[in-house]
Each structure stands twice: as structure tokens, then as C-alpha cells.
Amino acid sequence: MIPPPETTRVASARVACDGAHAGIPAALGHPRVFLEIDERGFVDCGYCDRRFILIGGPADLVGDMTTGADA
């Protein structure tokens, strides 16, 4: 499995992505899409492959490392 180009931790299960990140302005991104994080704890944007991870969800390895919980 190839890792996503960029990962963003978010507090809400519903997110919007327009491709504006890493110095790319929205005008050069893609159409805004609304994405819903499912039971896996993450969702990938179909346009730019950006991954959104729900903070404290099953895919949040950063949260697991900071709280000491096992993955």
C-alpha cells in the first residue's frame, strides 16, 4: 500500500477538500468535495489523494502514541 501524499488530522467526521494545501491555492486545486469519515477512521479525497484522519479514531496513530494506547 502506497502512503497518501498528505495526511491531515481533523476533529469532525465530515470534511471538505478543495485541493488547497501545501502551498497550493484553492484556485489551482480541484472542485470542493465533502467527505465523510467512516468506521475505519479515515477518508481519502478522490481528486488529490489527501487523507483525513479523525482525531481519536481507529486510524489515528498519533493519538495512540500520545495516549499510550495499543494500535
C-alpha positions in Angstrom: 0.0 0.0 0.0 1.4 3.4 -1.0 1.1 6.1 1.7 -1.1 9.1 0.8 0.7 12.3 -0.3 -0.6 14.3 2.7 -2.4 13.4 5.9 -4.5 15.8 7.9 -5.9 15.0 11.4 -9.4 16.5 11.8 -11.9 16.8 14.7 -15.0 16.3 12.6 -16.2 13.2 10.7 -17.4 15.4 7.8 -14.7 17.3 6.0 -14.4 19.4 2.8 -11.4 19.3 0.4 -10.7 21.7 -2.5 -7.1 20.8 -3.1 -5.7 23.9 -1.3 -2.8 22.7 0.8 1.0 22.6 0.9 1.2 26.0 -0.8 -1.4 25.3 -3.5 -4.1 28.0 -3.6 -7.7 26.9 -3.9 -7.8 28.4 -7.5 -5.3 25.8 -8.6 -6.8 22.9 -6.6 -9.9 20.9 -7.5 -13.7 21.3 -7.1 -14.7 21.3 -3.4 -16.0 17.9 -2.3 -17.5 17.0 1.1 -16.2 13.7 2.5 -17.5 11.6 5.4 -15.0 9.6 7.6 -16.3 6.1 8.1 -15.8 3.4 10.7 -12.1 2.9 9.6 -11.4 6.4 10.9 -10.2 8.0 7.7 -11.2 9.0 4.2 -9.2 9.8 1.1 -10.0 12.6 -1.3 -10.7 11.1 -4.8 -9.1 14.1 -6.5 -5.8 14.8 -4.7 -5.5 11.6 -2.5 -5.2 13.7 0.6 -6.1 11.6 3.7 -8.2 12.9 6.5 -7.9 11.1 9.8 -10.4 11.5 12.6 -8.6 12.5 15.8 -9.0 9.7 18.4 -10.4 7.4 15.7 -9.1 3.9 14.9 -6.7 5.2 12.2 -5.2 8.0 14.5 -1.8 6.5 15.2 -0.6 9.9 16.6 -3.3 9.8 19.2 -2.4 6.2 20.1 1.3 7.2 20.6 0.4 10.2 22.8 -2.1 8.4 25.0 -0.1 5.1 25.2 -3.0 3.0 23.8 -2.1 0.0 21.7 -2.8 0.1 17.9 
